[in-house]
């Protein structure tokens, strides 16, 4: 809540403003993004955990977003036909995905050619000090909560998965990145 109020909502807004057409949000959590999408977009929000999915549905309903649907799904095996979406969004989710490469392949499958991938992720530090800090803290952090990897280099993984990375914006001393990428044509 504190980080959301401090800066995350400010970073989410321009990212979500870029969403176009049919939108898939992976790892929607409790729905922090759902009230921020432009009106009229068709948004499918997927999440693994039922309690979070229920909270996201309530948040969408409270925001009057009849254009938002929620479903239980894993980013490694999305239950949608190929080329179904114009935009795929993920915020603070790739740290927790067990196999980011497999998830990105699945995202490429459901994105239309030339579709956009919009990510807001915490990543391995971008300076010598923050790199050492995230690498040092990672084992303890992962042992305590079991799924979040503090030191992933998501922009590099996105590029290696065949996406064209258009821009990477660093925030929070390089610990947060906004990644704008495009699926191959």
KEDRENPA-19326 format. One record per residue (C-alpha): x, y, z; residue in one letter. Coordinates in steps of 0.5 Angstrom, whole numbers, always signed. Layout:
<sites>
+-------+-------+-------+------+
!     X !     Y !     Z ! code !
+-------+-------+-------+------+
!     X !     Y !     Z !    a !
...
+-------+-------+-------+------+
</sites>
This chain:
<sites>
+-------+-------+-------+------+
!     X !     Y !     Z ! code !
+-------+-------+-------+------+
!    +0 !    +0 !    +0 !    x !
!    +6 !    +5 !    +2 !    x !
!    +9 !    +4 !    -5 !    x !
!    +3 !    +4 !    -9 !    x !
!    +2 !   +11 !    -6 !    x !
!    +9 !   +13 !    -6 !    x !
!   +10 !   +12 !   -13 !    x !
!    +7 !    +6 !   -17 !    x !
!    +1 !    +9 !   -19 !    x !
!    +5 !   +14 !   -22 !    x !
!    +8 !    +9 !   -26 !    x !
!    +2 !    +5 !   -28 !    x !
!    -2 !   +11 !   -31 !    x !
!    +3 !   +12 !   -37 !    x !
!    +4 !    +5 !   -38 !    x !
!    -3 !    +3 !   -38 !    x !
!    -5 !    +9 !   -42 !    x !
!    -1 !    +6 !   -48 !    x !
!    -6 !    +0 !   -48 !    x !
!   -10 !    -1 !   -54 !    x !
!   -15 !    -6 !   -57 !    x !
!   -16 !   -13 !   -53 !    x !
!   -12 !   -13 !   -47 !    x !
!    -9 !   -19 !   -43 !    x !
!    -7 !   -17 !   -36 !    x !
!    -3 !   -23 !   -33 !    x !
!    -2 !   -24 !   -26 !    x !
!    -7 !   -18 !   -24 !    x !
!    -7 !   -20 !   -17 !    x !
!   -12 !   -16 !   -13 !    x !
!   -13 !   -11 !   -19 !    x !
!    -9 !    -5 !   -18 !    x !
!    -9 !    -4 !   -25 !    x !
!   -16 !    -5 !   -27 !    x !
!   -19 !    +2 !   -25 !    x !
!   -13 !    +5 !   -29 !    x !
!   -15 !    +3 !   -36 !    x !
!   -18 !    +7 !   -41 !    x !
!   -25 !    +7 !   -42 !    x !
!   -28 !    +2 !   -47 !    x !
!   -22 !    -2 !   -47 !    x !
!   -24 !   -10 !   -47 !    x !
!   -19 !   -13 !   -41 !    x !
!   -18 !   -20 !   -39 !    x !
!   -15 !   -20 !   -33 !    x !
!   -12 !   -27 !   -31 !    x !
!    -9 !   -29 !   -24 !    x !
!    -7 !   -36 !   -21 !    x !
!   -10 !   -35 !   -14 !    x !
!   -17 !   -35 !   -13 !    x !
!   -17 !   -30 !    -7 !    x !
!   -14 !   -25 !   -11 !    x !
!   -18 !   -26 !   -17 !    x !
!   -24 !   -25 !   -13 !    x !
!   -21 !   -18 !   -10 !    x !
!   -20 !   -16 !   -17 !    x !
!   -27 !   -18 !   -20 !    x !
!   -29 !   -14 !   -14 !    x !
!   -25 !    -8 !   -16 !    x !
!   -27 !    -8 !   -23 !    x !
!   -34 !    -8 !   -21 !    x !
!   -33 !    -2 !   -16 !    x !
!   -30 !    +2 !   -21 !    x !
!   -36 !    +1 !   -26 !    x !
!   -31 !    -3 !   -31 !    x !
!   -36 !    -8 !   -34 !    x !
!   -31 !    -8 !   -40 !    x !
!   -26 !   -12 !   -35 !    x !
!   -27 !   -20 !   -35 !    x !
!   -23 !   -24 !   -30 !    x !
!   -20 !   -31 !   -30 !    x !
!   -16 !   -36 !   -27 !    x !
!   -10 !   -38 !   -31 !    x !
!    -3 !   -39 !   -31 !    x !
!    +2 !   -35 !   -36 !    x !
!    +5 !   -41 !   -38 !    x !
!    -1 !   -44 !   -41 !    x !
!    -6 !   -39 !   -43 !    x !
!   -13 !   -41 !   -45 !    x !
!   -14 !   -37 !   -51 !    x !
!   -13 !   -38 !   -58 !    x !
!    -7 !   -35 !   -62 !    x !
!    -7 !   -28 !   -64 !    x !
!   -12 !   -26 !   -59 !    x !
!   -10 !   -20 !   -56 !    x !
!    -7 !   -13 !   -58 !    x !
!    -4 !   -11 !   -52 !    x !
!    -1 !   -16 !   -46 !    x !
!    +0 !   -12 !   -39 !    x !
!    +4 !   -15 !   -33 !    x !
!    +6 !   -11 !   -27 !    x !
!   +10 !   -13 !   -22 !    x !
!    +9 !   -20 !   -24 !    x !
!   +15 !   -23 !   -28 !    x !
!   +19 !   -23 !   -21 !    x !
!   +14 !   -29 !   -19 !    x !
!   +13 !   -33 !   -26 !    x !
!   +17 !   -40 !   -25 !    x !
!   +19 !   -40 !   -32 !    x !
!   +19 !   -33 !   -35 !    x !
!   +22 !   -35 !   -42 !    x !
!   +16 !   -40 !   -43 !    x !
!   +11 !   -35 !   -40 !    x !
!   +14 !   -30 !   -46 !    x !
!   +13 !   -35 !   -51 !    x !
!    +6 !   -36 !   -49 !    x !
!    +5 !   -29 !   -49 !    x !
!    +8 !   -28 !   -56 !    x !
!    +3 !   -34 !   -58 !    x !
!    -3 !   -30 !   -56 !    x !
!    -1 !   -23 !   -58 !    x !
!    -3 !   -21 !   -65 !    x !
!    +4 !   -20 !   -70 !    x !
!    +6 !   -13 !   -68 !    x !
!    +2 !   -13 !   -61 !    x !
!    +5 !    -9 !   -55 !    x !
!    +8 !   -12 !   -49 !    x !
!    +8 !    -7 !   -43 !    x !
!   +11 !    -9 !   -37 !    x !
!   +13 !    -5 !   -30 !    x !
!   +18 !   -10 !   -26 !    x !
!   +22 !    -9 !   -20 !    x !
!   +29 !   -12 !   -23 !    x !
!   +36 !   -13 !   -21 !    x !
!   +40 !    -7 !   -19 !    x !
!   +42 !    -2 !   -25 !    x !
!   +48 !    +1 !   -21 !    x !
!   +54 !    -3 !   -18 !    x !
!   +51 !    -2 !   -11 !    x !
!   +44 !    -4 !   -13 !    x !
!   +46 !   -10 !   -17 !    x !
!   +50 !   -12 !   -11 !    x !
!   +44 !   -11 !    -6 !    x !
!   +39 !   -14 !   -10 !    x !
!   +44 !   -20 !   -11 !    x !
!   +46 !   -21 !    -4 !    x !
!   +38 !   -20 !    -1 !    x !
!   +35 !   -25 !    -6 !    x !
!   +37 !   -31 !    -3 !    x !
!   +34 !   -29 !    +4 !    x !
!   +28 !   -25 !    +1 !    x !
!   +26 !   -32 !    -4 !    x !
!   +27 !   -36 !    +3 !    x !
!   +22 !   -32 !    +7 !    x !
!   +17 !   -31 !    +1 !    x !
!   +18 !   -37 !    -4 !    x !
!   +17 !   -34 !   -10 !    x !
!   +19 !   -27 !   -12 !    x !
!   +26 !   -26 !   -15 !    x !
!   +29 !   -20 !   -13 !    x !
!   +35 !   -20 !   -19 !    x !
!   +32 !   -22 !   -25 !    x !
!   +34 !   -18 !   -31 !    x !
!   +27 !   -18 !   -35 !    x !
!   +29 !   -13 !   -40 !    x !
!   +34 !   -18 !   -43 !    x !
!   +29 !   -24 !   -42 !    x !
!   +24 !   -20 !   -46 !    x !
!   +29 !   -19 !   -52 !    x !
!   +32 !   -26 !   -52 !    x !
!   +25 !   -29 !   -52 !    x !
!   +24 !   -25 !   -59 !    x !
!   +21 !   -19 !   -57 !    x !
!   +23 !   -12 !   -60 !    x !
!   +25 !    -8 !   -54 !    x !
!   +23 !    -1 !   -56 !    x !
!   +24 !    +3 !   -49 !    x !
!   +26 !    +1 !   -42 !    x !
!   +25 !    +7 !   -37 !    x !
!   +29 !    +6 !   -30 !    x !
!   +26 !    +9 !   -24 !    x !
!   +27 !    +8 !   -16 !    x !
!   +35 !    +8 !   -17 !    x !
!   +34 !    +3 !   -23 !    x !
!   +30 !    -2 !   -19 !    x !
!   +24 !    -1 !   -23 !    x !
!   +23 !    -1 !   -30 !    x !
!   +18 !    +0 !   -35 !    x !
!   +19 !    -4 !   -41 !    x !
!   +16 !    -3 !   -48 !    x !
!   +16 !    -8 !   -53 !    x !
!   +13 !   -11 !   -59 !    x !
!   +12 !   -18 !   -62 !    x !
!   +15 !   -20 !   -68 !    x !
!   +11 !   -18 !   -75 !    x !
+-------+-------+-------+------+
</sites>
